[in-house]
Amino acid sequence: VHDGRSVYGAYLRSLISGIPYVATRRINNPIRNHYLAHRAYQRAASIVAVASKVAETVKNFDSEVNVQVIYSGSSGLSVNRKQLDLIKNSFPGKFLIGNIGALENQQKGQEYIIEVALDLQHSHPDIQFLLIGEGKDEKMLKKAAVTLKNLCFTGFVENVGDYLAAIDLFILPSNKEGIGGILIDAMEQKVPIIASRIGGIPEIVNDEKNGILIDPRSPDQLKAAILRLHASEQQRRTLGDQGYELAKNFTANIMAQKYLNLYRNTVKPSS
């Protein structure tokens, strides 16, 4: 199962049928400490964590759980050149900074993007922020950004790959993350990254090598990192190129093969 709540259904089914189950945990939040959770996690053939930091959270919850790490793979997003050009032409002469994800401020920290956009709207009029996605905090965030000309909300888009290929810089100032899989997709497009030093993100973003890490809830650090990369095309290119190379280790095929091996070992008859 690949949804955290589904582990309980898998547990109950296993009690009746004896069928083993594997559950994936994608978030780094503490697991609720109650009897059923301990039983469901302990009975699993394996709990797969998408990052070592997530695995650590599972082990802290219950040291008897069999947990292993299988990193998320890229989405293999396609890019349509016409759509890419259309996006760029919508913001002529702009340095595009994008954030892609659910508009859920408590987790994703979009308020810090709005705060930085407010600080830079007059001093750096060439910078344009794009918040790509939808979510429960959309109304609140739009209200906070109502006066900004340098920030726009695209809403939900199907062509995420086109937007990643169009932007000059990707930012993820999250307060909580399991691994931040969208970062791998950004790396595949050679987009330089600024992301929070939180959860499993430092396992795929090596500070100053394929991205810049900042402390969570630190708009001043976010602003400083943005201005650094805005000023240096060479550094952006270096970070993007190194991210592209690292992303080769996080493909969907690599992830799928690791899951297949796990499933085969789970159902293999014991000798």
N, C-alpha and C positions, 0 to 999 in steps of 0.2 A: 504494500500500500504506500501511496506517496502523499497522503494527507495525514497530518498529525492526529486528527480526531478519529480517523478510520482504524487506528491501531486497536481501539476498543472493540469494534465490530469484528476485526480479524481474530482478536483474542477469544471472544465468545464463540465464534465459528470453530476455532481450533479446539476449544474445550469439547464441542459436540462431535466434530469430525476427525480430530487428530491431525488435520492438515497443518503443516508448518507455515509460518508466515515471516515475511521480511518487511520492515517498515522503514521509511526514509524520514529523517528529521531535517528540515531545512532552516529552521529558525534557531536563534541562540537564546531565546527566552528561557527562564527557569521552568522546569516541568512541575506542575502542581503536585504537591507531596500528599498523595492519598493512596489508600490500599489498592484500588483498581489500577491506578497508573503503574505501581510497582509490579503488580502481577502481569499486566499486559506487556510491559517492557521486558520483564525477566523471561516470559514464555517465548518471546520472539526468537526465531532462529538467529536473527541478526537485526540490529538497529543500524541503519546506514546514516552516517552524518555527512553533510555536504562539505564540511571543513573540520579541521582538527579542533578548532575552538568549540564547535558544536558538539563534537565527540566528548570534549572535556566537560561540557555542561551535562551531558547524559551520564557520564561516569560520576560526577559530583552528586547527581540525583540518586544513583543506585550503582554501586561498584560491581554488582553481580551481573549487570546487563552485558551481553555480548555486542560490542559496538565496533564498527570499522568505518573508515573514511573512504567515500567515493566522491571525488569532486564533481561539481556540476560541469556539464559540457556546454559549449557554445550552441546557439540556436541555428547556426548556419544561415543567417539572414541574407536574402538576395538584395541586390541593388539594381534599380532601374535608372539608367542614365538620364532619361527624360524627366523622371520624377525628381531625381537629385538636382538637376539644373533648375527645375521649377521652384524647388525650395530655396536654392541659393538666390535665384533671381527675385524672389519675394523680399529679400533683404540685401539689396545691392550695396556693396562696399562695407558690409558689416562683418565683424568678427563674431561668429556664432558660438555661443556657449549653451550646451544642452544638458538637460536632466530628464531622464526617461524612467517612469515608474508610477506607481499608484500615488495619488495625491492624498497621502496619509501622513500628516505633518509630524505626529508623535514618533513615527518610525523613520521617515525619510528626511525630515528636517528642511522642508522647502522654505520655511520662514527665513532661514539664513540666506538663501538665494535672494529672496525679496529684499532683505536688509542690505545685502551687498549691491544689488541693482540700484537701490535708492541712493547709496553712497556714490556710485559711479556714473549716474545718469548724466551729470553735467560735465564731470572731469574727463570722461571717456565716452563720448557720444557714439563712437564706432562699435561699441560692444553691445550685442543684442543677446538677451537670455531667452531661451525657449524651455517652457515646462511642458513636457509631452506626456500625456496620460490623463486619467480621470480618477476620481475617488471621493470619499466622504468629506474631505476637507476642501473641496474645490471652491465652494462658495466663500468660505472664510479666507482662503488664500487670495482669491480674486478681489475680495474687498480690501485686503491689506495692500494689494498691488494696483489699486484702481487709478492712481495718479501716474503710474510708470509708463513711459513711452518705450523704454528699452527692455521690456519684458512682455512676452505674450504666452497665452495658454493655447495649445493646439487642440486639446481634447484627446480622446482616444484615436490612434491612427493604426491602420493595418500595416503600413509600409515603414516599419521601424528601421529597417536596414537603410532605406533612403535617407532618413533623418540622421542616422549615425554617420553615414558617409558625407553628409552635408556640413556637419558642424566642425568647428576648429578645436573645440575643447569639450570634454565631458566631465561633469562634476556630480559627485554623489556624497553630499554632506550628511549622511544618515546618522541617526542616534542609535539605531539597532539594525543589524544585518546578520544573516547566516553566512553568506559569502558574497552577495551582490553579483549574481550571475550576469547581469547586463554589462558589467565591466569587461567580461570576456568577449562579449559581442562588440564592444567598443574597440578593444584591442585588435580584433580581427579586421577592423576598418582603419587601423593605424592612427586612431584618435588618442591624443594624450589625455591623461586622467588625473583628476584631483579627487581623492576620496577620504572618508573618515577612517581613522585608525581604530576600527571597531570590529568585533566578531571575527569572521574568517577573512575579511578583506586583506589584511597584511600577508595572508598566505598566497595571494595572487597578485598583489600590487607591492612591488619592492621599491621602497622609498628612494626617490632620486634615480631609479633605474628605468622602470617602465611606468612611473607615475609619481605623484607627490601625495604623501599622507599628511592629514591634518587631524588635530584632536576634534572629537565630536563637540557640538555646541560651541563652535569657535568661528564666528563669522569674520573676525579680524584675520585669522589664519587663512580662511577661505579667500578673502579679498587679496591678501598678500600673494598667495599662490597664483591666483588668477592674473594679477598684474605682472608677476614674474614671467609667466608663460606667454602672456599677451605681448610682452616686450621682446621675446626671443623666439623667432621662427626656428632657429637651429635647435634649441632645446626641445621645442614641441616635436620636431621631426625625430630627434634622437629618442625621446620617450615613446613616440608612436611606433617607431621601427622596432624597438626592443619589446614593446607590448605585443606587436604582431608575432614576433618569434616565440614569445612565451605562450601565446594563445594556441600555438600548435600542439601544446601538451594538454589542452583542455577541449578537445573536439567532442562532438556528440558520439562519434564512433568509439573513441577511447572509453568514454563513460559507459556506453551501452555494452561494450565487451566486458567491462568489470562487473556490471550487473548480471550479465549472462553467466559469467563464471560463478558468481555468488549463487544464483538460482540453481545452477547445475549441482553445485556442491551441497546445497540445501536439500535437494530431493534425491540425491544419490544414496542408494541403499548402503547402510553401514555393513562392513565386512565382519 
